[in-house]
Amino acid sequence: MIPNSQAFSHELIEQTVKVGDIVIDGTTANGSNTRFLATRIGKSGQVISYTTTKDNANATAASLFMSGLLERVTLLSKNIDEQFITELGSNNQVSLAIFDYSEDAQNENNLPLDYLNQVNHVLPRLTHGGLLIIKFNHQPDSWHNFSDSLLSADYKQACYLTENITTYLIERI
């Protein structure tokens, strides 16, 4: 059986994230990735979750509260920006970050113009062996230029393509 993009992404998260890790959901949207990450990091870990709408923030907070996971998540109503290092903690790194601009997160129409700036804030904060997952229904033209510009000595890359969604993986070496 070929897994859909959500199952594939969650399998990678299970393999990468350990109890106590710090992880990033750069596009909270419907909250499904935030909730899944919160189940993987245990009580000693932290999910930093970014959402740009109050409706998504409120729905995600309510869902996390009902599932007993709210204390594991810092939910920020904003995009990742130059304050990211302060929000993360200057000495902290992340084992995994996900940016989901796909129908899996009901976020396929919400790609911000500065999405590459957000990715660039996160990439250098990945641990060695850390993983960035980015998903698109419709891949922007700028993505290939960006991914081609990453040094192969610093990052490994792969792609998983399903019928509607392309999932890109960048692993920090």
Secondary structure as the mmCIF struct_conf table of DSSP 4:
data_model
#
loop_
_struct_conf.conf_type_id
_struct_conf.id
_struct_conf.beg_label_comp_id
_struct_conf.beg_label_asym_id
_struct_conf.beg_label_seq_id
_struct_conf.end_label_comp_id
_struct_conf.end_label_asym_id
_struct_conf.end_label_seq_id
HELX_LH_PP_P HELX_LH_PP_P1 ILE A 2 ASN A 4
HELX_RH_AL_P HELX_RH_AL_P1 SER A 5 THR A 16
TURN_TY1_P TURN_TY1_P1 VAL A 19 GLY A 20
STRN STRN1 ILE A 22 ASP A 25
BEND BEND1 GLY A 26 GLY A 26
TURN_TY1_P TURN_TY1_P2 ALA A 29 ASN A 30
BEND BEND2 GLY A 31 GLY A 31
HELX_RH_AL_P HELX_RH_AL_P2 SER A 32 ILE A 41
TURN_TY1_P TURN_TY1_P3 GLY A 42 SER A 44
STRN STRN2 GLN A 46 TYR A 50
BEND BEND3 THR A 52 THR A 52
HELX_RH_AL_P HELX_RH_AL_P3 LYS A 54 MET A 66
TURN_TY1_P TURN_TY1_P4 SER A 67 GLY A 68
HELX_RH_3T_P HELX_RH_3T_P1 LEU A 70 ARG A 72
STRN STRN3 VAL A 73 LEU A 76
BEND BEND4 SER A 77 LYS A 78
TURN_TY1_P TURN_TY1_P5 GLU A 82 GLN A 83
HELX_RH_AL_P HELX_RH_AL_P4 PHE A 84 LEU A 88
TURN_TY1_P TURN_TY1_P6 SER A 90 ASN A 91
STRN STRN4 VAL A 94 TYR A 101
BEND BEND5 SER A 102 SER A 102
HELX_RH_3T_P HELX_RH_3T_P2 GLU A 103 ALA A 105
TURN_TY1_P TURN_TY1_P7 GLN A 106 GLN A 106
TURN_TY1_P TURN_TY1_P8 GLU A 108 ASN A 109
TURN_TY1_P TURN_TY1_P9 LEU A 113 ASP A 114
HELX_RH_AL_P HELX_RH_AL_P5 TYR A 115 VAL A 122
HELX_RH_3T_P HELX_RH_3T_P3 LEU A 123 ARG A 125
STRN STRN5 LEU A 126 PHE A 136
BEND BEND6 ASN A 137 HIS A 138
HELX_RH_AL_P HELX_RH_AL_P6 ASP A 141 SER A 149
BEND BEND7 LEU A 150 LEU A 150
TURN_TY1_P TURN_TY1_P10 SER A 152 ASP A 154
STRN STRN6 TYR A 155 LEU A 161
BEND BEND8 GLU A 163 ASN A 164
STRN STRN7 THR A 166 ARG A 172
#
